[in-house]
Amino acid sequence: MARAVAFLLLLCLCSHALASSPPTSSSAAKAADELALLSIKSSMRSTSPSSSRLASWNTSIHYCGWPGVVCSRRHPGRVAALRMGSFNLSGTISPSLANLSFLRELDLEENQLTGEIPPELGRLGRLETVNLAANALQGTLPPSLDNCTNLMVLGLRSNQLQGEIPSTIGARMKKLYILDLQQNGFSGGIPLSLAELPSMEFLFLYDNRLSGEIPTALSNLTGLMHLDLDTNMLSGAIPSSLGKLSSLTWLTVANNNLSGTIPSSIWNISSSLWGLNIQHNNFVGLIPSNAFAALPELRTITMDNNRFHGRLPTSLANVSVLWY
């Protein structure tokens, strides 16, 4: 009888120990995701309170069902994406984002967010897409983003960012194929590290305050399809090495302080090229008679406000838009 009582007592003690034990690492991680989301919510507010999508970010429903929150199928309960573009949000981006350790996609495009990009984002090693375009973000581009070695898309278009483009951008981002920094206030030169991006296809640096010469090393970006350096303060000549960019479909260096003659390698740069914009610079010289002869897809050329002379080549007959 004594042994039976002792055994029952032991069972009770074990049951109590299991019930009061701390949560597993998995449940603790999920709780951390929920807390991070609530912290993110606290740093933002809706500019249209009557239709706020953040209003349902509360514990009455599971956070995987909150608007804009996408949880992983492979790792149930872990937040894999925040798709909050055009959510009519103001406020700032919370550093608590860095606690969403399984986050792969961050989309806050077309809101009214201010403040700086949290350097803590560099802790998110799984990030593949960051789209913060069309906000009012200020400050500099955090060098810590180079820790996001899986990043494929970095979209920061139409903000108020400034300072130099960090030389760390490119050094370790071997998967990055879209870098969109246009319509900001970046200054300084184009860092050579951008030429170390083997997957780069779309490079948008339009409408900044970048100065210095166009790096010849950009010719290393052999898969580059779209190069937009329009509306900066770049000087010097167009490097002849850019003629190696045989995959280009669009090239614009318009509205800079570039000078000299156009290298012969540029006139027939890529059989896929459909747009070339070199207007509003200080280019001089004669347009070769064989210019554009090897560009069957070319449809748009703008070359006005330079100092070219000579006749237009007959190969331009198929061009639908021509400014000369």
C-alpha positions as a Markdown table, in Angstrom:
| # | Residue | x | y | z |
|---|---|---|---|---|
| 1 | Met | 0.0 | 0.0 | 0.0 |
| 2 | Ala | 2.8 | 2.4 | 0.9 |
| 3 | Arg | 4.5 | 1.6 | -2.4 |
| 4 | Ala | 1.3 | 2.4 | -4.3 |
| 5 | Val | 0.9 | 5.7 | -2.6 |
| 6 | Ala | 4.5 | 6.6 | -3.2 |
| 7 | Phe | 4.1 | 5.7 | -6.9 |
| 8 | Leu | 1.0 | 7.9 | -7.3 |
| 9 | Leu | 2.8 | 10.7 | -5.5 |
| 10 | Leu | 5.7 | 10.4 | -7.9 |
| 11 | Leu | 3.3 | 10.6 | -10.9 |
| 12 | Cys | 1.7 | 13.7 | -9.5 |
| 13 | Leu | 5.1 | 15.3 | -9.0 |
| 14 | Cys | 6.2 | 14.4 | -12.6 |
| 15 | Ser | 2.9 | 15.8 | -14.1 |
| 16 | His | 3.3 | 19.0 | -12.2 |
| 17 | Ala | 6.9 | 19.3 | -13.4 |
| 18 | Leu | 5.9 | 18.9 | -17.1 |
| 19 | Ala | 3.0 | 21.4 | -16.7 |
| 20 | Ser | 5.2 | 24.0 | -15.2 |
| 21 | Ser | 8.3 | 23.5 | -17.3 |
| 22 | Pro | 9.4 | 26.4 | -19.5 |
| 23 | Pro | 8.2 | 26.4 | -23.1 |
| 24 | Thr | 10.2 | 24.6 | -25.8 |
| 25 | Ser | 12.7 | 26.5 | -27.9 |
| 26 | Ser | 10.2 | 26.3 | -30.8 |
| 27 | Ser | 7.3 | 27.8 | -28.8 |
| 28 | Ala | 9.6 | 30.4 | -27.4 |
| 29 | Ala | 10.7 | 31.4 | -30.9 |
| 30 | Lys | 7.1 | 31.7 | -32.0 |
| 31 | Ala | 6.3 | 33.8 | -29.0 |
| 32 | Ala | 9.3 | 36.0 | -29.9 |
| 33 | Asp | 7.9 | 36.5 | -33.5 |
| 34 | Glu | 4.6 | 37.6 | -32.0 |
| 35 | Leu | 6.3 | 40.1 | -29.7 |
| 36 | Ala | 8.4 | 41.4 | -32.5 |
| 37 | Leu | 5.3 | 42.0 | -34.6 |
| 38 | Leu | 3.5 | 43.8 | -31.8 |
| 39 | Ser | 6.6 | 46.0 | -31.4 |
| 40 | Ile | 6.6 | 46.8 | -35.1 |
| 41 | Lys | 3.0 | 47.7 | -34.8 |
| 42 | Ser | 3.7 | 50.1 | -31.9 |
| 43 | Ser | 6.2 | 52.1 | -34.1 |
| 44 | Met | 3.7 | 52.6 | -36.9 |
| 45 | Arg | 0.2 | 54.0 | -37.3 |
| 46 | Ser | -2.3 | 54.1 | -40.0 |
| 47 | Thr | -2.9 | 57.4 | -41.9 |
| 48 | Ser | -6.5 | 56.1 | -42.5 |
| 49 | Pro | -7.7 | 55.0 | -39.0 |
| 50 | Ser | -11.1 | 54.0 | -40.4 |
| 51 | Ser | -9.5 | 51.4 | -42.6 |
| 52 | Ser | -6.4 | 50.4 | -40.6 |
| 53 | Arg | -5.1 | 47.0 | -41.4 |
| 54 | Leu | -3.0 | 47.1 | -38.2 |
| 55 | Ala | -6.2 | 47.2 | -36.1 |
| 56 | Ser | -6.5 | 43.4 | -36.4 |
| 57 | Trp | -2.9 | 42.9 | -35.2 |
| 58 | Asn | -3.9 | 41.7 | -31.8 |
| 59 | Thr | -3.9 | 38.5 | -29.8 |
| 60 | Ser | -7.5 | 37.6 | -30.6 |
| 61 | Ile | -6.3 | 35.8 | -33.7 |
| 62 | His | -3.1 | 34.0 | -34.5 |
| 63 | Tyr | -0.4 | 36.4 | -35.8 |
| 64 | Cys | 0.0 | 34.2 | -39.0 |
| 65 | Gly | -3.5 | 35.5 | -39.9 |
| 66 | Trp | -2.7 | 39.2 | -39.5 |
| 67 | Pro | -2.9 | 41.3 | -42.6 |
| 68 | Gly | 0.5 | 41.4 | -44.4 |
| 69 | Val | 2.0 | 38.6 | -42.3 |
| 70 | Val | 3.0 | 35.4 | -44.1 |
| 71 | Cys | 4.3 | 32.5 | -42.1 |
| 72 | Ser | 6.6 | 29.8 | -43.4 |
| 73 | Arg | 5.3 | 26.4 | -44.5 |
| 74 | Arg | 8.5 | 24.7 | -43.8 |
| 75 | His | 8.8 | 26.2 | -40.4 |
| 76 | Pro | 5.2 | 26.6 | -39.2 |
| 77 | Gly | 4.6 | 29.6 | -37.0 |
| 78 | Arg | 7.7 | 31.5 | -38.1 |
| 79 | Val | 7.2 | 34.7 | -39.9 |
| 80 | Ala | 8.7 | 34.5 | -43.4 |
| 81 | Ala | 7.4 | 37.7 | -45.1 |
| 82 | Leu | 5.9 | 41.0 | -44.3 |
| 83 | Arg | 4.0 | 42.3 | -47.3 |
| 84 | Met | 2.7 | 45.7 | -46.2 |
| 85 | Gly | 3.1 | 47.8 | -49.3 |
| 86 | Ser | 0.5 | 50.6 | -49.7 |
| 87 | Phe | -0.8 | 50.0 | -46.1 |
| 88 | Asn | -1.1 | 53.8 | -45.5 |
| 89 | Leu | 1.4 | 53.6 | -42.7 |
| 90 | Ser | 3.4 | 56.4 | -41.1 |
| 91 | Gly | 5.9 | 56.2 | -38.2 |
| 92 | Thr | 9.2 | 54.5 | -38.2 |
| 93 | Ile | 10.7 | 51.0 | -39.0 |
| 94 | Ser | 11.2 | 49.2 | -35.7 |
| 95 | Pro | 14.6 | 47.6 | -34.9 |
| 96 | Ser | 12.5 | 44.7 | -33.6 |
| 97 | Leu | 12.3 | 43.5 | -37.2 |
| 98 | Ala | 15.6 | 41.9 | -36.5 |
| 99 | Asn | 13.9 | 39.5 | -34.1 |
| 100 | Leu | 12.0 | 37.9 | -37.0 |
| 101 | Ser | 14.9 | 35.6 | -37.6 |
| 102 | Phe | 13.2 | 33.6 | -40.4 |
| 103 | Leu | 12.2 | 36.7 | -42.4 |
| 104 | Arg | 12.9 | 36.4 | -46.1 |
| 105 | Glu | 10.8 | 39.2 | -47.6 |
| 106 | Leu | 10.2 | 42.7 | -46.3 |
| 107 | Asp | 7.9 | 44.9 | -48.3 |
| 108 | Leu | 7.0 | 48.4 | -46.9 |
| 109 | Glu | 6.8 | 50.1 | -50.3 |
| 110 | Glu | 4.6 | 53.2 | -50.8 |
| 111 | Asn | 3.9 | 54.2 | -47.3 |
| 112 | Gln | 4.8 | 57.4 | -45.4 |
| 113 | Leu | 7.5 | 56.0 | -43.1 |
| 114 | Thr | 10.2 | 58.3 | -41.8 |
| 115 | Gly | 13.3 | 57.9 | -39.7 |
| 116 | Glu | 16.3 | 55.7 | -40.6 |
| 117 | Ile | 16.8 | 52.2 | -41.9 |
| 118 | Pro | 17.6 | 50.2 | -38.7 |
| 119 | Pro | 21.1 | 48.7 | -38.9 |
| 120 | Glu | 19.7 | 45.7 | -37.0 |
| 121 | Leu | 18.4 | 44.5 | -40.4 |
| 122 | Gly | 21.9 | 43.2 | -41.0 |
| 123 | Arg | 21.1 | 40.4 | -38.5 |
| 124 | Leu | 18.6 | 38.9 | -40.8 |
| 125 | Gly | 20.7 | 36.4 | -42.7 |
| 126 | Arg | 17.8 | 34.8 | -44.5 |
| 127 | Leu | 16.5 | 38.1 | -46.1 |
| 128 | Glu | 16.1 | 37.8 | -49.9 |
| 129 | Thr | 14.0 | 40.9 | -50.7 |
| 130 | Val | 13.9 | 44.3 | -49.1 |
| 131 | Asn | 11.6 | 46.8 | -50.6 |
| 132 | Leu | 11.3 | 50.2 | -48.8 |
| 133 | Ala | 10.7 | 52.3 | -51.9 |
| 134 | Ala | 8.5 | 55.4 | -52.0 |
| 135 | Asn | 8.6 | 56.4 | -48.3 |
| 136 | Ala | 10.4 | 59.4 | -46.6 |
| 137 | Leu | 13.3 | 57.5 | -45.0 |
| 138 | Gln | 16.3 | 59.5 | -44.1 |
| 139 | Gly | 19.9 | 58.9 | -43.0 |
| 140 | Thr | 22.4 | 56.7 | -44.6 |
| 141 | Leu | 22.4 | 53.2 | -46.0 |
| 142 | Pro | 23.6 | 50.9 | -43.1 |
| 143 | Pro | 26.8 | 49.1 | -44.0 |
| 144 | Ser | 25.6 | 46.2 | -41.9 |
| 145 | Leu | 23.3 | 45.1 | -44.8 |
| 146 | Asp | 26.4 | 43.4 | -46.2 |
| 147 | Asn | 25.6 | 40.6 | -43.7 |
| 148 | Cys | 22.5 | 39.8 | -45.6 |
| 149 | Thr | 24.3 | 37.5 | -48.0 |
| 150 | Asn | 21.2 | 35.9 | -49.4 |
| 151 | Leu | 19.7 | 39.3 | -50.5 |
| 152 | Met | 18.6 | 39.3 | -54.1 |
| 153 | Val | 16.5 | 42.5 | -54.3 |
| 154 | Leu | 17.3 | 45.8 | -52.5 |
| 155 | Gly | 14.7 | 48.5 | -53.4 |
| 156 | Leu | 15.1 | 51.9 | -51.8 |
| 157 | Arg | 13.8 | 54.1 | -54.6 |
| 158 | Ser | 12.2 | 57.5 | -53.8 |
| 159 | Asn | 13.3 | 58.2 | -50.3 |
| 160 | Gln | 15.5 | 60.9 | -48.7 |
| 161 | Leu | 18.6 | 58.8 | -48.1 |
| 162 | Gln | 22.0 | 60.5 | -48.3 |
| 163 | Gly | 25.7 | 60.0 | -47.7 |
| 164 | Glu | 27.9 | 57.7 | -49.7 |
| 165 | Ile | 26.9 | 54.3 | -50.9 |
| 166 | Pro | 28.8 | 51.9 | -48.5 |
| 167 | Ser | 31.7 | 50.1 | -50.1 |
| 168 | Thr | 30.4 | 47.0 | -48.3 |
| 169 | Ile | 27.4 | 46.8 | -50.6 |
| 170 | Gly | 28.5 | 44.2 | -53.1 |
| 171 | Ala | 31.5 | 42.7 | -51.3 |
| 172 | Arg | 29.4 | 39.8 | -50.0 |
| 173 | Met | 26.1 | 40.1 | -51.7 |
| 174 | Lys | 26.8 | 37.5 | -54.4 |
| 175 | Lys | 23.0 | 36.9 | -55.1 |
| 176 | Leu | 21.9 | 40.5 | -55.5 |
| 177 | Tyr | 20.5 | 41.1 | -58.9 |
| 178 | Ile | 18.4 | 44.3 | -58.4 |
| 179 | Leu | 19.8 | 47.3 | -56.7 |
| 180 | Asp | 17.5 | 50.3 | -56.9 |
| 181 | Leu | 18.8 | 53.5 | -55.2 |
| 182 | Gln | 17.3 | 56.0 | -57.6 |
| 183 | Gln | 15.7 | 59.3 | -56.5 |
| 184 | Asn | 17.6 | 59.8 | -53.2 |
| 185 | Gly | 20.4 | 62.1 | -52.2 |
| 186 | Phe | 23.4 | 59.7 | -52.3 |
| 187 | Ser | 26.7 | 61.4 | -52.9 |
| 188 | Gly | 30.3 | 60.5 | -53.5 |
| 189 | Gly | 31.6 | 58.2 | -56.1 |
| 190 | Ile | 30.1 | 54.9 | -57.5 |
| 191 | Pro | 31.9 | 52.4 | -55.2 |
| 192 | Leu | 34.0 | 49.8 | -57.0 |
| 193 | Ser | 32.3 | 47.1 | -54.8 |
| 194 | Leu | 29.3 | 47.4 | -57.1 |
| 195 | Ala | 31.4 | 45.7 | -59.8 |
| 196 | Glu | 31.7 | 42.7 | -57.5 |
| 197 | Leu | 28.1 | 41.7 | -57.9 |
| 198 | Pro | 28.2 | 38.7 | -60.2 |
| 199 | Ser | 24.4 | 38.3 | -60.3 |
| 200 | Met | 23.6 | 42.0 | -61.0 |
| 201 | Glu | 21.0 | 42.6 | -63.7 |
| 202 | Phe | 19.4 | 45.9 | -62.8 |
| 203 | Leu | 21.4 | 48.8 | -61.4 |
| 204 | Phe | 19.4 | 52.0 | -60.8 |
| 205 | Leu | 21.3 | 55.0 | -59.5 |
| 206 | Tyr | 19.2 | 57.7 | -61.3 |
| 207 | Asp | 18.7 | 61.1 | -59.7 |
| 208 | Asn | 21.2 | 61.3 | -56.9 |
| 209 | Arg | 24.3 | 63.4 | -56.4 |
| 210 | Leu | 26.9 | 60.9 | -57.4 |
| 211 | Ser | 30.2 | 62.4 | -58.7 |
| 212 | Gly | 33.5 | 61.2 | -60.1 |
| 213 | Glu | 34.0 | 58.9 | -63.1 |
| 214 | Ile | 32.1 | 55.9 | -64.2 |
| 215 | Pro | 34.1 | 52.9 | -62.9 |
| 216 | Thr | 35.6 | 50.9 | -65.7 |
| 217 | Ala | 35.1 | 47.8 | -63.5 |
| 218 | Leu | 31.4 | 47.9 | -64.1 |
| 219 | Ser | 32.2 | 45.9 | -67.2 |
| 220 | Asn | 32.6 | 42.9 | -64.9 |
| 221 | Leu | 28.8 | 42.8 | -64.5 |
| 222 | Thr | 28.4 | 40.6 | -67.6 |
| 223 | Gly | 24.7 | 39.8 | -66.9 |
| 224 | Leu | 23.7 | 43.5 | -66.5 |
| 225 | Met | 20.6 | 44.3 | -68.5 |
| 226 | His | 19.7 | 47.8 | -67.2 |
| 227 | Leu | 22.2 | 50.5 | -66.2 |
| 228 | Asp | 20.7 | 53.8 | -65.2 |
| 229 | Leu | 23.2 | 56.6 | -64.2 |
| 230 | Asp | 20.9 | 59.4 | -65.3 |
| 231 | Thr | 20.8 | 62.8 | -63.5 |
| 232 | Asn | 23.9 | 62.8 | -61.3 |
| 233 | Met | 27.2 | 64.8 | -61.4 |
| 234 | Leu | 29.4 | 62.2 | -63.1 |
| 235 | Ser | 32.3 | 63.5 | -65.1 |
| 236 | Gly | 35.0 | 62.1 | -67.4 |
| 237 | Ala | 34.4 | 59.9 | -70.4 |
| 238 | Ile | 32.3 | 56.8 | -70.9 |
| 239 | Pro | 34.7 | 53.8 | -70.3 |
| 240 | Ser | 35.2 | 51.8 | -73.5 |
| 241 | Ser | 35.1 | 48.7 | -71.3 |
| 242 | Leu | 31.3 | 49.1 | -70.9 |
| 243 | Gly | 31.2 | 47.8 | -74.5 |
| 244 | Lys | 31.6 | 44.3 | -72.9 |
| 245 | Leu | 28.1 | 44.5 | -71.4 |
| 246 | Ser | 26.6 | 42.4 | -74.1 |
| 247 | Ser | 23.3 | 41.7 | -72.2 |
| 248 | Leu | 22.3 | 45.4 | -71.9 |
| 249 | Thr | 18.8 | 46.3 | -73.0 |
| 250 | Trp | 18.9 | 49.9 | -71.6 |
| 251 | Leu | 21.7 | 52.3 | -71.0 |
| 252 | Thr | 21.3 | 55.9 | -69.8 |
| 253 | Val | 24.0 | 58.3 | -68.7 |
| 254 | Ala | 22.0 | 61.4 | -69.5 |
| 255 | Asn | 22.1 | 64.7 | -67.5 |
| 256 | Asn | 25.6 | 64.4 | -66.2 |
| 257 | Asn | 28.9 | 66.3 | -66.9 |
| 258 | Leu | 30.4 | 63.6 | -69.1 |
| 259 | Ser | 32.6 | 64.6 | -72.0 |
| 260 | Gly | 34.9 | 63.3 | -74.8 |
| 261 | Thr | 34.0 | 61.1 | -77.6 |
| 262 | Ile | 31.7 | 58.0 | -77.4 |
| 263 | Pro | 33.9 | 54.9 | -77.5 |
| 264 | Ser | 33.4 | 52.8 | -80.7 |
| 265 | Ser | 32.4 | 49.8 | -78.5 |
| 266 | Ile | 29.4 | 51.7 | -77.2 |
| 267 | Trp | 27.8 | 52.4 | -80.6 |
| 268 | Asn | 27.0 | 48.7 | -81.1 |
| 269 | Ile | 27.1 | 47.6 | -77.5 |
| 270 | Ser | 24.5 | 44.9 | -77.4 |
| 271 | Ser | 22.2 | 43.2 | -79.9 |
| 272 | Ser | 19.5 | 43.3 | -77.2 |
| 273 | Leu | 19.7 | 47.1 | -76.6 |
| 274 | Trp | 16.4 | 48.9 | -77.1 |
| 275 | Gly | 17.1 | 52.2 | -75.4 |
| 276 | Leu | 20.2 | 54.6 | -75.3 |
| 277 | Asn | 20.1 | 57.9 | -73.6 |
| 278 | Ile | 23.2 | 60.1 | -73.5 |
| 279 | Gln | 21.5 | 63.6 | -73.7 |
| 280 | His | 22.6 | 66.7 | -71.8 |
| 281 | Asn | 26.3 | 66.0 | -71.5 |
| 282 | Asn | 29.4 | 67.4 | -73.2 |
| 283 | Phe | 30.0 | 64.7 | -75.7 |
| 284 | Val | 31.8 | 65.6 | -79.0 |
| 285 | Gly | 32.8 | 64.0 | -82.2 |
| 286 | Leu | 31.4 | 62.4 | -85.3 |
| 287 | Ile | 28.8 | 59.6 | -85.2 |
| 288 | Pro | 30.2 | 56.7 | -87.1 |
| 289 | Ser | 28.4 | 55.6 | -90.3 |
| 290 | Asn | 28.2 | 52.0 | -88.8 |
| 291 | Ala | 26.8 | 53.2 | -85.5 |
| 292 | Phe | 23.7 | 51.2 | -84.4 |
| 293 | Ala | 24.1 | 48.8 | -87.3 |
| 294 | Ala | 24.3 | 45.8 | -85.0 |
| 295 | Leu | 21.4 | 46.9 | -82.7 |
| 296 | Pro | 18.3 | 45.4 | -84.3 |
| 297 | Glu | 16.1 | 45.9 | -81.2 |
| 298 | Leu | 17.0 | 49.6 | -80.8 |
| 299 | Arg | 13.8 | 51.8 | -80.5 |
| 300 | Thr | 14.7 | 54.8 | -78.4 |
| 301 | Ile | 17.8 | 57.1 | -78.7 |
| 302 | Thr | 18.2 | 60.5 | -77.1 |
| 303 | Met | 21.5 | 62.3 | -77.9 |
| 304 | Asp | 20.4 | 66.0 | -77.8 |
| 305 | Asn | 22.3 | 68.8 | -76.0 |
| 306 | Asn | 25.7 | 67.5 | -76.9 |
| 307 | Arg | 28.2 | 68.6 | -79.6 |
| 308 | Phe | 28.0 | 65.8 | -82.1 |
| 309 | His | 28.4 | 66.6 | -85.8 |
| 310 | Gly | 27.9 | 64.7 | -89.0 |
| 311 | Arg | 25.0 | 62.9 | -90.6 |
| 312 | Leu | 22.8 | 60.4 | -88.9 |
| 313 | Pro | 23.4 | 56.8 | -89.9 |
| 314 | Thr | 20.8 | 55.1 | -92.1 |
| 315 | Ser | 20.7 | 52.3 | -89.5 |
| 316 | Leu | 18.4 | 54.6 | -87.5 |
| 317 | Ala | 15.5 | 54.0 | -89.8 |
| 318 | Asn | 13.8 | 51.6 | -87.5 |
| 319 | Val | 14.1 | 53.8 | -84.4 |
| 320 | Ser | 10.7 | 55.0 | -83.2 |
| 321 | Val | 11.9 | 57.7 | -80.8 |
| 322 | Leu | 14.9 | 59.9 | -81.7 |
| 323 | Trp | 16.2 | 63.1 | -80.1 |
| 324 | Tyr | 19.4 | 64.4 | -81.7 |
